[in-house]
Amino acid sequence: MAPSCMDILRRLSDYLDGDLPPRACEEIRAHVATCTDCAALCNTLRITRDLCRKLPSEPVPPEIRRALRDVVRAHQGQRRRPAPPRRRA
Ligand SMILES: [Zn+2]
């Protein structure tokens, strides 16, 4: 029987770790090949994990930390502030 997206997602992390038996890997590979949602998630998860693995050995440079903080702040500001009041057509 074909596994559902939820089945796949639940095992995706183990799959990327190589912790799954070959048969389960095959199921996931087959599903990801036909399901764009799971394929996108699989890619995102893999990239995130790669980044997380690299981070501890290399500290984040201050300029990147600052840039990240600016992005977060800009997003928070946008969410809190409604549209500017003095915009006229
Ligand atoms: Zn799926």
PDB file of the backbone (N, CA, C, O) and the ligand in Angstrom, with CONECT records:
HET     ZN  A 101       1
ATOM      1  N   MET A   1       0.846  -1.215   0.000  1.00  0.00           N
ATOM      2  CA  MET A   1       0.000   0.000   0.000  1.00  0.00           C
ATOM      3  C   MET A   1       0.867   1.245   0.000  1.00  0.00           C
ATOM      4  O   MET A   1       1.939   1.268   0.604  1.00  0.00           O
ATOM      5  N   ALA A   2       0.400   2.271  -0.675  1.00  0.00           N
ATOM      6  CA  ALA A   2       1.186   3.502  -0.798  1.00  0.00           C
ATOM      7  C   ALA A   2       1.083   4.319   0.484  1.00  0.00           C
ATOM      8  O   ALA A   2      -0.005   4.501   1.031  1.00  0.00           O
ATOM      9  N   PRO A   3       2.214   4.803   0.950  1.00  0.00           N
ATOM     10  CA  PRO A   3       2.193   5.629   2.159  1.00  0.00           C
ATOM     11  C   PRO A   3       1.608   7.004   1.862  1.00  0.00           C
ATOM     12  O   PRO A   3       1.736   7.503   0.743  1.00  0.00           O
ATOM     13  N   SER A   4       0.966   7.622   2.855  1.00  0.00           N
ATOM     14  CA  SER A   4       0.416   8.956   2.668  1.00  0.00           C
ATOM     15  C   SER A   4       1.497  10.000   2.930  1.00  0.00           C
ATOM     16  O   SER A   4       2.585   9.673   3.404  1.00  0.00           O
ATOM     17  N   CYS A   5       1.188  11.263   2.617  1.00  0.00           N
ATOM     18  CA  CYS A   5       2.147  12.338   2.842  1.00  0.00           C
ATOM     19  C   CYS A   5       2.550  12.380   4.316  1.00  0.00           C
ATOM     20  O   CYS A   5       3.718  12.606   4.632  1.00  0.00           O
ATOM     21  N   MET A   6       1.600  12.167   5.211  1.00  0.00           N
ATOM     22  CA  MET A   6       1.907  12.213   6.639  1.00  0.00           C
ATOM     23  C   MET A   6       2.905  11.117   7.012  1.00  0.00           C
ATOM     24  O   MET A   6       3.829  11.343   7.794  1.00  0.00           O
ATOM     25  N   ASP A   7       2.705   9.921   6.439  1.00  0.00           N
ATOM     26  CA  ASP A   7       3.652   8.823   6.688  1.00  0.00           C
ATOM     27  C   ASP A   7       5.056   9.233   6.272  1.00  0.00           C
ATOM     28  O   ASP A   7       6.035   8.988   6.977  1.00  0.00           O
ATOM     29  N   ILE A   8       5.124   9.864   5.106  1.00  0.00           N
ATOM     30  CA  ILE A   8       6.424  10.278   4.576  1.00  0.00           C
ATOM     31  C   ILE A   8       7.056  11.318   5.481  1.00  0.00           C
ATOM     32  O   ILE A   8       8.217  11.200   5.875  1.00  0.00           O
ATOM     33  N   LEU A   9       6.268  12.345   5.806  1.00  0.00           N
ATOM     34  CA  LEU A   9       6.821  13.457   6.578  1.00  0.00           C
ATOM     35  C   LEU A   9       7.312  12.985   7.940  1.00  0.00           C
ATOM     36  O   LEU A   9       8.328  13.466   8.442  1.00  0.00           O
ATOM     37  N   ARG A  10       6.588  12.044   8.532  1.00  0.00           N
ATOM     38  CA  ARG A  10       6.967  11.559   9.851  1.00  0.00           C
ATOM     39  C   ARG A  10       8.334  10.863   9.804  1.00  0.00           C
ATOM     40  O   ARG A  10       9.079  10.872  10.783  1.00  0.00           O
ATOM     41  N   ARG A  11       8.649  10.260   8.651  1.00  0.00           N
ATOM     42  CA  ARG A  11       9.899   9.494   8.559  1.00  0.00           C
ATOM     43  C   ARG A  11      11.000  10.238   7.824  1.00  0.00           C
ATOM     44  O   ARG A  11      12.116   9.740   7.682  1.00  0.00           O
ATOM     45  N   LEU A  12      10.667  11.463   7.348  1.00  0.00           N
ATOM     46  CA  LEU A  12      11.608  12.182   6.492  1.00  0.00           C
ATOM     47  C   LEU A  12      12.940  12.433   7.190  1.00  0.00           C
ATOM     48  O   LEU A  12      14.003  12.303   6.583  1.00  0.00           O
ATOM     49  N   SER A  13      12.873  12.791   8.454  1.00  0.00           N
ATOM     50  CA  SER A  13      14.096  13.116   9.189  1.00  0.00           C
ATOM     51  C   SER A  13      14.978  11.876   9.360  1.00  0.00           C
ATOM     52  O   SER A  13      16.198  11.955   9.218  1.00  0.00           O
ATOM     53  N   ASP A  14      14.361  10.740   9.663  1.00  0.00           N
ATOM     54  CA  ASP A  14      15.107   9.483   9.764  1.00  0.00           C
ATOM     55  C   ASP A  14      15.675   9.098   8.403  1.00  0.00           C
ATOM     56  O   ASP A  14      16.787   8.581   8.294  1.00  0.00           O
ATOM     57  N   TYR A  15      14.876   9.365   7.364  1.00  0.00           N
ATOM     58  CA  TYR A  15      15.310   9.050   6.010  1.00  0.00           C
ATOM     59  C   TYR A  15      16.588   9.823   5.672  1.00  0.00           C
ATOM     60  O   TYR A  15      17.540   9.257   5.134  1.00  0.00           O
ATOM     61  N   LEU A  16      16.600  11.118   5.993  1.00  0.00           N
ATOM     62  CA  LEU A  16      17.768  11.946   5.683  1.00  0.00           C
ATOM     63  C   LEU A  16      18.962  11.540   6.535  1.00  0.00           C
ATOM     64  O   LEU A  16      20.108  11.726   6.127  1.00  0.00           O
ATOM     65  N   ASP A  17      18.702  10.990   7.710  1.00  0.00           N
ATOM     66  CA  ASP A  17      19.787  10.515   8.569  1.00  0.00           C
ATOM     67  C   ASP A  17      20.334   9.174   8.097  1.00  0.00           C
ATOM     68  O   ASP A  17      21.402   8.743   8.531  1.00  0.00           O
ATOM     69  N   GLY A  18      19.597   8.518   7.204  1.00  0.00           N
ATOM     70  CA  GLY A  18      19.984   7.194   6.760  1.00  0.00           C
ATOM     71  C   GLY A  18      19.639   6.120   7.787  1.00  0.00           C
ATOM     72  O   GLY A  18      20.237   5.044   7.803  1.00  0.00           O
ATOM     73  N   ASP A  19      18.648   6.431   8.657  1.00  0.00           N
ATOM     74  CA  ASP A  19      18.294   5.509   9.735  1.00  0.00           C
ATOM     75  C   ASP A  19      17.202   4.517   9.341  1.00  0.00           C
ATOM     76  O   ASP A  19      16.850   3.637  10.127  1.00  0.00           O
ATOM     77  N   LEU A  20      16.667   4.653   8.133  1.00  0.00           N
ATOM     78  CA  LEU A  20      15.547   3.797   7.752  1.00  0.00           C
ATOM     79  C   LEU A  20      16.042   2.558   7.010  1.00  0.00           C
ATOM     80  O   LEU A  20      17.076   2.591   6.343  1.00  0.00           O
ATOM     81  N   PRO A  21      15.286   1.464   7.136  1.00  0.00           N
ATOM     82  CA  PRO A  21      15.615   0.275   6.346  1.00  0.00           C
ATOM     83  C   PRO A  21      15.423   0.568   4.861  1.00  0.00           C
ATOM     84  O   PRO A  21      14.632   1.441   4.504  1.00  0.00           O
ATOM     85  N   PRO A  22      16.139  -0.155   3.986  1.00  0.00           N
ATOM     86  CA  PRO A  22      16.108   0.115   2.533  1.00  0.00           C
ATOM     87  C   PRO A  22      14.696   0.162   1.960  1.00  0.00           C
ATOM     88  O   PRO A  22      14.408   0.981   1.087  1.00  0.00           O
ATOM     89  N   ARG A  23      13.814  -0.711   2.447  1.00  0.00           N
ATOM     90  CA  ARG A  23      12.460  -0.742   1.895  1.00  0.00           C
ATOM     91  C   ARG A  23      11.732   0.571   2.158  1.00  0.00           C
ATOM     92  O   ARG A  23      11.044   1.093   1.281  1.00  0.00           O
ATOM     93  N   ALA A  24      11.886   1.105   3.373  1.00  0.00           N
ATOM     94  CA  ALA A  24      11.238   2.367   3.727  1.00  0.00           C
ATOM     95  C   ALA A  24      11.827   3.513   2.915  1.00  0.00           C
ATOM     96  O   ALA A  24      11.105   4.406   2.472  1.00  0.00           O
ATOM     97  N   CYS A  25      13.153   3.481   2.722  1.00  0.00           N
ATOM     98  CA  CYS A  25      13.809   4.510   1.898  1.00  0.00           C
ATOM     99  C   CYS A  25      13.224   4.496   0.492  1.00  0.00           C
ATOM    100  O   CYS A  25      12.969   5.543  -0.103  1.00  0.00           O
ATOM    101  N   GLU A  26      13.017   3.293  -0.024  1.00  0.00           N
ATOM    102  CA  GLU A  26      12.483   3.141  -1.373  1.00  0.00           C
ATOM    103  C   GLU A  26      11.083   3.744  -1.455  1.00  0.00           C
ATOM    104  O   GLU A  26      10.759   4.432  -2.423  1.00  0.00           O
ATOM    105  N   GLU A  27      10.260   3.492  -0.450  1.00  0.00           N
ATOM    106  CA  GLU A  27       8.903   4.059  -0.403  1.00  0.00           C
ATOM    107  C   GLU A  27       8.961   5.578  -0.421  1.00  0.00           C
ATOM    108  O   GLU A  27       8.230   6.234  -1.163  1.00  0.00           O
ATOM    109  N   ILE A  28       9.836   6.121   0.404  1.00  0.00           N
ATOM    110  CA  ILE A  28       9.918   7.576   0.504  1.00  0.00           C
ATOM    111  C   ILE A  28      10.431   8.166  -0.804  1.00  0.00           C
ATOM    112  O   ILE A  28       9.914   9.172  -1.291  1.00  0.00           O
ATOM    113  N   ARG A  29      11.457   7.526  -1.368  1.00  0.00           N
ATOM    114  CA  ARG A  29      12.007   8.031  -2.629  1.00  0.00           C
ATOM    115  C   ARG A  29      10.934   8.023  -3.712  1.00  0.00           C
ATOM    116  O   ARG A  29      10.811   8.974  -4.484  1.00  0.00           O
ATOM    117  N   ALA A  30      10.158   6.942  -3.761  1.00  0.00           N
ATOM    118  CA  ALA A  30       9.121   6.829  -4.780  1.00  0.00           C
ATOM    119  C   ALA A  30       8.049   7.898  -4.573  1.00  0.00           C
ATOM    120  O   ALA A  30       7.560   8.491  -5.535  1.00  0.00           O
ATOM    121  N   HIS A  31       7.690   8.138  -3.318  1.00  0.00           N
ATOM    122  CA  HIS A  31       6.658   9.134  -3.044  1.00  0.00           C
ATOM    123  C   HIS A  31       7.155  10.538  -3.389  1.00  0.00           C
ATOM    124  O   HIS A  31       6.447  11.308  -4.037  1.00  0.00           O
ATOM    125  N   VAL A  32       8.379  10.870  -2.954  1.00  0.00           N
ATOM    126  CA  VAL A  32       8.931  12.206  -3.192  1.00  0.00           C
ATOM    127  C   VAL A  32       9.066  12.476  -4.695  1.00  0.00           C
ATOM    128  O   VAL A  32       8.971  13.619  -5.143  1.00  0.00           O
ATOM    129  N   ALA A  33       9.289  11.395  -5.470  1.00  0.00           N
ATOM    130  CA  ALA A  33       9.442  11.558  -6.911  1.00  0.00           C
ATOM    131  C   ALA A  33       8.133  11.973  -7.570  1.00  0.00           C
ATOM    132  O   ALA A  33       8.142  12.559  -8.653  1.00  0.00           O
ATOM    133  N   THR A  34       7.005  11.671  -6.922  1.00  0.00           N
ATOM    134  CA  THR A  34       5.712  11.968  -7.546  1.00  0.00           C
ATOM    135  C   THR A  34       4.941  13.055  -6.820  1.00  0.00           C
ATOM    136  O   THR A  34       3.925  13.525  -7.331  1.00  0.00           O
ATOM    137  N   CYS A  35       5.397  13.469  -5.637  1.00  0.00           N
ATOM    138  CA  CYS A  35       4.648  14.433  -4.833  1.00  0.00           C
ATOM    139  C   CYS A  35       5.491  15.698  -4.673  1.00  0.00           C
ATOM    140  O   CYS A  35       6.508  15.678  -3.980  1.00  0.00           O
ATOM    141  N   THR A  36       5.078  16.792  -5.306  1.00  0.00           N
ATOM    142  CA  THR A  36       5.898  18.014  -5.278  1.00  0.00           C
ATOM    143  C   THR A  36       5.942  18.608  -3.873  1.00  0.00           C
ATOM    144  O   THR A  36       6.960  19.176  -3.480  1.00  0.00           O
ATOM    145  N   ASP A  37       4.853  18.487  -3.107  1.00  0.00           N
ATOM    146  CA  ASP A  37       4.843  19.029  -1.744  1.00  0.00           C
ATOM    147  C   ASP A  37       5.921  18.371  -0.896  1.00  0.00           C
ATOM    148  O   ASP A  37       6.714  19.049  -0.244  1.00  0.00           O
ATOM    149  N   CYS A  38       5.942  17.049  -0.913  1.00  0.00           N
ATOM    150  CA  CYS A  38       6.911  16.317  -0.101  1.00  0.00           C
ATOM    151  C   CYS A  38       8.321  16.527  -0.644  1.00  0.00           C
ATOM    152  O   CYS A  38       9.281  16.562   0.126  1.00  0.00           O
ATOM    153  N   ALA A  39       8.454  16.667  -1.960  1.00  0.00           N
ATOM    154  CA  ALA A  39       9.774  16.897  -2.543  1.00  0.00           C
ATOM    155  C   ALA A  39      10.323  18.229  -2.059  1.00  0.00           C
ATOM    156  O   ALA A  39      11.495  18.323  -1.697  1.00  0.00           O
ATOM    157  N   ALA A  40       9.483  19.261  -2.051  1.00  0.00           N
ATOM    158  CA  ALA A  40       9.920  20.584  -1.598  1.00  0.00           C
ATOM    159  C   ALA A  40      10.310  20.528  -0.125  1.00  0.00           C
ATOM    160  O   ALA A  40      11.325  21.092   0.283  1.00  0.00           O
ATOM    161  N   LEU A  41       9.488  19.840   0.664  1.00  0.00           N
ATOM    162  CA  LEU A  41       9.776  19.744   2.095  1.00  0.00           C
ATOM    163  C   LEU A  41      11.057  18.977   2.355  1.00  0.00           C
ATOM    164  O   LEU A  41      11.857  19.336   3.219  1.00  0.00           O
ATOM    165  N   CYS A  42      11.233  17.913   1.589  1.00  0.00           N
ATOM    166  CA  CYS A  42      12.431  17.094   1.729  1.00  0.00           C
ATOM    167  C   CYS A  42      13.665  17.940   1.446  1.00  0.00           C
ATOM    168  O   CYS A  42      14.654  17.872   2.176  1.00  0.00           O
ATOM    169  N   ASN A  43      13.601  18.744   0.375  1.00  0.00           N
ATOM    170  CA  ASN A  43      14.717  19.608   0.018  1.00  0.00           C
ATOM    171  C   ASN A  43      15.000  20.619   1.117  1.00  0.00           C
ATOM    172  O   ASN A  43      16.146  20.795   1.531  1.00  0.00           O
ATOM    173  N   THR A  44      13.950  21.281   1.586  1.00  0.00           N
ATOM    174  CA  THR A  44      14.104  22.298   2.621  1.00  0.00           C
ATOM    175  C   THR A  44      14.722  21.693   3.866  1.00  0.00           C
ATOM    176  O   THR A  44      15.639  22.260   4.460  1.00  0.00           O
ATOM    177  N   LEU A  45      14.214  20.543   4.252  1.00  0.00           N
ATOM    178  CA  LEU A  45      14.710  19.884   5.464  1.00  0.00           C
ATOM    179  C   LEU A  45      16.183  19.527   5.304  1.00  0.00           C
ATOM    180  O   LEU A  45      16.978  19.688   6.231  1.00  0.00           O
ATOM    181  N   ARG A  46      16.534  19.042   4.122  1.00  0.00           N
ATOM    182  CA  ARG A  46      17.915  18.629   3.890  1.00  0.00           C
ATOM    183  C   ARG A  46      18.848  19.842   3.973  1.00  0.00           C
ATOM    184  O   ARG A  46      19.911  19.777   4.591  1.00  0.00           O
ATOM    185  N   ILE A  47      18.435  20.947   3.342  1.00  0.00           N
ATOM    186  CA  ILE A  47      19.265  22.159   3.356  1.00  0.00           C
ATOM    187  C   ILE A  47      19.398  22.681   4.781  1.00  0.00           C
ATOM    188  O   ILE A  47      20.490  23.052   5.212  1.00  0.00           O
ATOM    189  N   THR A  48      18.284  22.709   5.513  1.00  0.00           N
ATOM    190  CA  THR A  48      18.316  23.200   6.887  1.00  0.00           C
ATOM    191  C   THR A  48      19.246  22.366   7.742  1.00  0.00           C
ATOM    192  O   THR A  48      20.013  22.892   8.549  1.00  0.00           O
ATOM    193  N   ARG A  49      19.169  21.057   7.555  1.00  0.00           N
ATOM    194  CA  ARG A  49      20.017  20.165   8.355  1.00  0.00           C
ATOM    195  C   ARG A  49      21.488  20.354   8.008  1.00  0.00           C
ATOM    196  O   ARG A  49      22.351  20.345   8.886  1.00  0.00           O
ATOM    197  N   ASP A  50      21.762  20.523   6.725  1.00  0.00           N
ATOM    198  CA  ASP A  50      23.155  20.764   6.315  1.00  0.00           C
ATOM    199  C   ASP A  50      23.676  22.034   6.967  1.00  0.00           C
ATOM    200  O   ASP A  50      24.797  22.070   7.475  1.00  0.00           O
ATOM    201  N   LEU A  51      22.849  23.080   6.949  1.00  0.00           N
ATOM    202  CA  LEU A  51      23.266  24.350   7.538  1.00  0.00           C
ATOM    203  C   LEU A  51      23.504  24.182   9.033  1.00  0.00           C
ATOM    204  O   LEU A  51      24.499  24.667   9.571  1.00  0.00           O
ATOM    205  N   CYS A  52      22.591  23.495   9.693  1.00  0.00           N
ATOM    206  CA  CYS A  52      22.701  23.320  11.144  1.00  0.00           C
ATOM    207  C   CYS A  52      23.967  22.543  11.488  1.00  0.00           C
ATOM    208  O   CYS A  52      24.614  22.808  12.500  1.00  0.00           O
ATOM    209  N   ARG A  53      24.305  21.599  10.651  1.00  0.00           N
ATOM    210  CA  ARG A  53      25.500  20.807  10.925  1.00  0.00           C
ATOM    211  C   ARG A  53      26.760  21.642  10.769  1.00  0.00           C
ATOM    212  O   ARG A  53      27.745  21.435  11.478  1.00  0.00           O
ATOM    213  N   LYS A  54      26.722  22.591   9.831  1.00  0.00           N
ATOM    214  CA  LYS A  54      27.913  23.398   9.581  1.00  0.00           C
ATOM    215  C   LYS A  54      28.079  24.491  10.623  1.00  0.00           C
ATOM    216  O   LYS A  54      29.201  24.889  10.938  1.00  0.00           O
ATOM    217  N   LEU A  55      26.975  24.972  11.155  1.00  0.00           N
ATOM    218  CA  LEU A  55      27.027  26.151  12.025  1.00  0.00           C
ATOM    219  C   LEU A  55      27.938  26.022  13.238  1.00  0.00           C
ATOM    220  O   LEU A  55      28.732  26.933  13.474  1.00  0.00           O
ATOM    221  N   PRO A  56      27.874  24.954  14.017  1.00  0.00           N
ATOM    222  CA  PRO A  56      28.654  24.925  15.266  1.00  0.00           C
ATOM    223  C   PRO A  56      30.149  25.087  15.039  1.00  0.00           C
ATOM    224  O   PRO A  56      30.834  25.668  15.880  1.00  0.00           O
ATOM    225  N   SER A  57      30.672  24.590  13.926  1.00  0.00           N
ATOM    226  CA  SER A  57      32.108  24.683  13.689  1.00  0.00           C
ATOM    227  C   SER A  57      32.508  26.081  13.237  1.00  0.00           C
ATOM    228  O   SER A  57      33.637  26.518  13.462  1.00  0.00           O
ATOM    229  N   GLU A  58      31.561  26.787  12.590  1.00  0.00           N
ATOM    230  CA  GLU A  58      31.871  28.136  12.143  1.00  0.00           C
ATOM    231  C   GLU A  58      30.904  29.119  12.769  1.00  0.00           C
ATOM    232  O   GLU A  58      29.711  29.076  12.469  1.00  0.00           O
ATOM    233  N   PRO A  59      31.385  30.005  13.632  1.00  0.00           N
ATOM    234  CA  PRO A  59      30.496  30.981  14.235  1.00  0.00           C
ATOM    235  C   PRO A  59      29.923  31.915  13.179  1.00  0.00           C
ATOM    236  O   PRO A  59      30.581  32.220  12.184  1.00  0.00           O
ATOM    237  N   VAL A  60      28.687  32.370  13.400  1.00  0.00           N
ATOM    238  CA  VAL A  60      28.056  33.277  12.443  1.00  0.00           C
ATOM    239  C   VAL A  60      28.773  34.620  12.478  1.00  0.00           C
ATOM    240  O   VAL A  60      28.913  35.210  13.550  1.00  0.00           O
ATOM    241  N   PRO A  61      29.223  35.112  11.343  1.00  0.00           N
ATOM    242  CA  PRO A  61      29.903  36.416  11.318  1.00  0.00           C
ATOM    243  C   PRO A  61      28.962  37.520  11.795  1.00  0.00           C
ATOM    244  O   PRO A  61      27.760  37.470  11.534  1.00  0.00           O
ATOM    245  N   PRO A  62      29.510  38.521  12.499  1.00  0.00           N
ATOM    246  CA  PRO A  62      28.667  39.576  13.076  1.00  0.00           C
ATOM    247  C   PRO A  62      27.825  40.276  12.032  1.00  0.00           C
ATOM    248  O   PRO A  62      26.687  40.646  12.318  1.00  0.00           O
ATOM    249  N   GLU A  63      28.350  40.475  10.816  1.00  0.00           N
ATOM    250  CA  GLU A  63      27.563  41.218   9.821  1.00  0.00           C
ATOM    251  C   GLU A  63      26.347  40.409   9.388  1.00  0.00           C
ATOM    252  O   GLU A  63      25.300  40.973   9.072  1.00  0.00           O
ATOM    253  N   ILE A  64      26.489  39.085   9.373  1.00  0.00           N
ATOM    254  CA  ILE A  64      25.339  38.247   9.021  1.00  0.00           C
ATOM    255  C   ILE A  64      24.338  38.259  10.157  1.00  0.00           C
ATOM    256  O   ILE A  64      23.128  38.310   9.934  1.00  0.00           O
ATOM    257  N   ARG A  65      24.854  38.213  11.390  1.00  0.00           N
ATOM    258  CA  ARG A  65      23.948  38.258  12.530  1.00  0.00           C
ATOM    259  C   ARG A  65      23.149  39.562  12.515  1.00  0.00           C
ATOM    260  O   ARG A  65      21.949  39.579  12.789  1.00  0.00           O
ATOM    261  N   ARG A  66      23.851  40.657  12.185  1.00  0.00           N
ATOM    262  CA  ARG A  66      23.187  41.951  12.147  1.00  0.00           C
ATOM    263  C   ARG A  66      22.139  41.967  11.040  1.00  0.00           C
ATOM    264  O   ARG A  66      21.029  42.461  11.235  1.00  0.00           O
ATOM    265  N   ALA A  67      22.498  41.426   9.879  1.00  0.00           N
ATOM    266  CA  ALA A  67      21.577  41.409   8.742  1.00  0.00           C
ATOM    267  C   ALA A  67      20.331  40.595   9.086  1.00  0.00           C
ATOM    268  O   ALA A  67      19.212  40.985   8.752  1.00  0.00           O
ATOM    269  N   LEU A  68      20.537  39.461   9.756  1.00  0.00           N
ATOM    270  CA  LEU A  68      19.402  38.618  10.147  1.00  0.00           C
ATOM    271  C   LEU A  68      18.481  39.370  11.094  1.00  0.00           C
ATOM    272  O   LEU A  68      17.257  39.316  10.980  1.00  0.00           O
ATOM    273  N   ARG A  69      19.114  40.083  12.046  1.00  0.00           N
ATOM    274  CA  ARG A  69      18.315  40.811  13.023  1.00  0.00           C
ATOM    275  C   ARG A  69      17.509  41.897  12.322  1.00  0.00           C
ATOM    276  O   ARG A  69      16.349  42.135  12.656  1.00  0.00           O
ATOM    277  N   ASP A  70      18.134  42.554  11.347  1.00  0.00           N
ATOM    278  CA  ASP A  70      17.418  43.589  10.602  1.00  0.00           C
ATOM    279  C   ASP A  70      16.214  43.006   9.884  1.00  0.00           C
ATOM    280  O   ASP A  70      15.139  43.606   9.870  1.00  0.00           O
ATOM    281  N   VAL A  71      16.397  41.835   9.288  1.00  0.00           N
ATOM    282  CA  VAL A  71      15.296  41.195   8.558  1.00  0.00           C
ATOM    283  C   VAL A  71      14.158  40.880   9.523  1.00  0.00           C
ATOM    284  O   VAL A  71      12.991  41.157   9.244  1.00  0.00           O
ATOM    285  N   VAL A  72      14.525  40.289  10.676  1.00  0.00           N
ATOM    286  CA  VAL A  72      13.502  39.940  11.667  1.00  0.00           C
ATOM    287  C   VAL A  72      12.776  41.200  12.122  1.00  0.00           C
ATOM    288  O   VAL A  72      11.550  41.221  12.225  1.00  0.00           O
ATOM    289  N   ARG A  73      13.555  42.254  12.393  1.00  0.00           N
ATOM    290  CA  ARG A  73      12.940  43.486  12.870  1.00  0.00           C
ATOM    291  C   ARG A  73      12.024  44.080  11.821  1.00  0.00           C
ATOM    292  O   ARG A  73      10.929  44.546  12.137  1.00  0.00           O
ATOM    293  N   ALA A  74      12.468  44.064  10.569  1.00  0.00           N
ATOM    294  CA  ALA A  74      11.660  44.626   9.483  1.00  0.00           C
ATOM    295  C   ALA A  74      10.336  43.881   9.393  1.00  0.00           C
ATOM    296  O   ALA A  74       9.287  44.487   9.179  1.00  0.00           O
ATOM    297  N   HIS A  75      10.392  42.556   9.559  1.00  0.00           N
ATOM    298  CA  HIS A  75       9.167  41.765   9.480  1.00  0.00           C
ATOM    299  C   HIS A  75       8.240  42.086  10.631  1.00  0.00           C
ATOM    300  O   HIS A  75       7.031  42.226  10.447  1.00  0.00           O
ATOM    301  N   GLN A  76       8.817  42.203  11.832  1.00  0.00           N
ATOM    302  CA  GLN A  76       7.993  42.515  12.996  1.00  0.00           C
ATOM    303  C   GLN A  76       7.362  43.884  12.827  1.00  0.00           C
ATOM    304  O   GLN A  76       6.183  44.073  13.125  1.00  0.00           O
ATOM    305  N   GLY A  77       8.155  44.847  12.347  1.00  0.00           N
ATOM    306  CA  GLY A  77       7.647  46.199  12.148  1.00  0.00           C
ATOM    307  C   GLY A  77       6.498  46.205  11.163  1.00  0.00           C
ATOM    308  O   GLY A  77       5.482  46.867  11.373  1.00  0.00           O
ATOM    309  N   GLN A  78       6.672  45.452  10.078  1.00  0.00           N
ATOM    310  CA  GLN A  78       5.620  45.414   9.066  1.00  0.00           C
ATOM    311  C   GLN A  78       4.332  44.851   9.633  1.00  0.00           C
ATOM    312  O   GLN A  78       3.236  45.310   9.315  1.00  0.00           O
ATOM    313  N   ARG A  79       4.491  43.833  10.491  1.00  0.00           N
ATOM    314  CA  ARG A  79       3.291  43.180  11.004  1.00  0.00           C
ATOM    315  C   ARG A  79       2.555  44.085  11.987  1.00  0.00           C
ATOM    316  O   ARG A  79       1.326  44.144  12.011  1.00  0.00           O
ATOM    317  N   ARG A  80       3.369  44.807  12.819  1.00  0.00           N
ATOM    318  CA  ARG A  80       2.737  45.618  13.847  1.00  0.00           C
ATOM    319  C   ARG A  80       2.096  46.865  13.256  1.00  0.00           C
ATOM    320  O   ARG A  80       0.989  47.251  13.631  1.00  0.00           O
ATOM    321  N   ARG A  81       2.820  47.492  12.316  1.00  0.00           N
ATOM    322  CA  ARG A  81       2.333  48.756  11.787  1.00  0.00           C
ATOM    323  C   ARG A  81       1.320  48.521  10.668  1.00  0.00           C
ATOM    324  O   ARG A  81       1.596  47.769   9.734  1.00  0.00           O
ATOM    325  N   PRO A  82       0.163  49.150  10.755  1.00  0.00           N
ATOM    326  CA  PRO A  82      -0.791  49.069   9.629  1.00  0.00           C
ATOM    327  C   PRO A  82      -0.291  49.923   8.465  1.00  0.00           C
ATOM    328  O   PRO A  82       0.763  50.551   8.568  1.00  0.00           O
ATOM    329  N   ALA A  83      -1.017  49.953   7.387  1.00  0.00           N
ATOM    330  CA  ALA A  83      -0.594  50.721   6.211  1.00  0.00           C
ATOM    331  C   ALA A  83      -0.400  52.171   6.600  1.00  0.00           C
ATOM    332  O   ALA A  83      -1.146  52.694   7.428  1.00  0.00           O
ATOM    333  N   PRO A  84       0.601  52.838   6.011  1.00  0.00           N
ATOM    334  CA  PRO A  84       0.855  54.241   6.353  1.00  0.00           C
ATOM    335  C   PRO A  84      -0.379  55.089   6.057  1.00  0.00           C
ATOM    336  O   PRO A  84      -1.002  54.942   5.006  1.00  0.00           O
ATOM    337  N   PRO A  85      -0.731  55.980   6.991  1.00  0.00           N
ATOM    338  CA  PRO A  85      -2.004  56.712   6.894  1.00  0.00           C
ATOM    339  C   PRO A  85      -1.986  57.806   5.827  1.00  0.00           C
ATOM    340  O   PRO A  85      -3.035  58.165   5.294  1.00  0.00           O
ATOM    341  N   ARG A  86      -0.785  58.346   5.506  1.00  0.00           N
ATOM    342  CA  ARG A  86      -0.838  59.505   4.600  1.00  0.00           C
ATOM    343  C   ARG A  86      -0.560  59.130   3.151  1.00  0.00           C
ATOM    344  O   ARG A  86       0.131  59.853   2.434  1.00  0.00           O
ATOM    345  N   ARG A  87      -1.108  57.989   2.726  1.00  0.00           N
ATOM    346  CA  ARG A  87      -0.965  57.645   1.306  1.00  0.00           C
ATOM    347  C   ARG A  87      -2.237  58.012   0.563  1.00  0.00           C
ATOM    348  O   ARG A  87      -3.307  57.477   0.854  1.00  0.00           O
ATOM    349  N   ARG A  88      -2.127  58.908  -0.379  1.00  0.00           N
ATOM    350  CA  ARG A  88      -3.316  59.300  -1.137  1.00  0.00           C
ATOM    351  C   ARG A  88      -3.142  59.002  -2.607  1.00  0.00           C
ATOM    352  O   ARG A  88      -2.033  59.068  -3.137  1.00  0.00           O
ATOM    353  N   ALA A  89      -4.234  58.675  -3.261  1.00  0.00           N
ATOM    354  CA  ALA A  89      -4.185  58.368  -4.690  1.00  0.00           C
ATOM    355  C   ALA A  89      -4.096  59.663  -5.511  1.00  0.00           C
ATOM    356  O   ALA A  89      -4.046  59.612  -6.740  1.00  0.00           O
TER     357      ALA A  89
HETATM  358 ZN    ZN A 101       3.437  13.695  -0.377  1.00  0.00          ZN2+
END
